[in-house]
Amino acid sequence: MVLGGNLVREARRRAGLTQVQLAELAGTTQSAIARLESGRTDPTFGQLQKLLKACGFSLLVRLDRYDDSDRWQAQAVLDTPVEERLDRLADTVEMWAAMREEFQRQRAG
């Protein structure tokens, strides 16, 4: 599970720990941390929780209903003629430019 190794590496870095320091806190070896972070070994869920806790983090896991609405929204955009999409984009750019000008005007005065 490369994901597990990536989570451990990110938590370790955010905590400002070296692999050696994390290994000491978790009661393992630096080489075990290196193997895990490189994806050569997969942590169990319990090991992952223990290592993240040693870094001062916790892993929150929950089940959510699958939502594929983004897929349908993307398809709706793709079904829109290119000219209409470009017009919408131009309108959006215009709106953001106007908002930026207003923000700068309020900031200046």
N, C-alpha and C positions, 0 to 999 in steps of 0.2 A: 504494500500500500504506500505508494509514493506520497500520497496525500498526508499520511501520518508523519512521515519524515519531514515533509514541508512544514507541517504545523509545528513540529518540535523545533525545527530550525528557526522559524519565524518567532516563536515564543521565546526561545533562547536569546535571539538577537535583540528583541524588544526589551528583555530583562537585563541586557548588557552582560550576559554570561558567556564565558568560553565553554567549549565542549568539556574541558577538564573540570571546570567549576560545576557545570550541570551534572556531570557524572558523579562527582563527590556528593552533591545534594541528593541525587537519586539513588545512590548506593550501587553504581555500576561503573563501567570503565569508559574512558574517552573513546577507545576504539569501537565500543558498542554504540555510542552516540553517533560517531562518524558513519558507521555502517547503516544505521537507521536513517540518518539525514540524507545519505546518498542513495537510498532506496535499495540497498543490497539486502536489508532485512526489513521485515514488516512487524510493527509493534502490534501487540494485542490491544484491545480497547482499554483494558486495565493499565497496561504499560503506558499507553498514550496519556491517559488521565494523570497518572503518577508523574510523568515527565513534565506535563504542562503545569501541574500543581507546583512542582519544584521550581518552575520559572515564575510562579505567582499568577498563573492563569487557570481558568477552568474551561472545560468544553461543554457547551450547552447543546444538547441534542433533542430535537423534537420532530414529531411527524406532522406534516402538513398535507392537506389535500393537494394533489397535483393540479397545477393551473397552467394550461397551455394557451391562455388568451393572447400572450405575446405572439405566438405563432399565427393566430388568426389575424391579429392586427398587422403583422408584417405582410401577410398575404393580401390583406385589403390594400395596403400601400402599393404592393407590386401590381395589383389589378388596376390601379389608378393610372391613367395615361401619363406619360412622361411630362408632357407640357403642363398638365395640372399640378404634378408634383413640383416642377420647377417654379410655377407661380406661387405655390404655398411656401416654398423655401424662400423665394424673394420677399414675400410678405413677412415672413418670420425674421429675416435679416433686417428688413426695414423697421420692424417693431423693436428689435433689440437695439438698433442704432438710435432710435428715438428715445428709448429708455435710458441709454447711456448718456445721451446729450442732456436729458432732464436731470439725471443724477449729477452730472458734472456741473450743471447750472446751479443746482441746489447747494452743492458743496462749495462752490465759489462764492455764493452770495448769501 
